[in-house]
Structures are given as structure tokens and as C-alpha cells.
Amino acid sequence: MRNLPVLIIVLAIIVLGAASVLSLPTREADAARPVTTEQAAADAGATVLPTDPKLSIEPK
């Protein structure tokens, strides 16, 4: 009986936290817009560089 106010406070915090998470606005993914790696890098201000070719003789 002594822990009832604490339990009510904890449950209220859980309910308010869940309500705040569920009320966040969601955005739709841009899956409908095809984007290449080069376009995504350019949008971020970066460039895509080719990888170095493998060595013809690998060190042991």
C-alpha cells in the first residue's frame, strides 16, 4: 500500500513516454526516387573514387 503512489508515478511516466514516441511525425522514405551512389555522394558534398586495383603479385 505504501508503494502505490510510486507505482502510479512510474506508470504515468511510461504512458507519457509511449504517447510521445507514438505522436512523433513520420516521414515517408524516398524509395520511389531512384538515387545512384554518385548522386547521393554529390548531395552530401562528397565524391566517389574508384578502388585501387589488386596487385598482380600479392605479398606473403
Beta strands, then each sheet from edge to edge (+ up, - down):
end
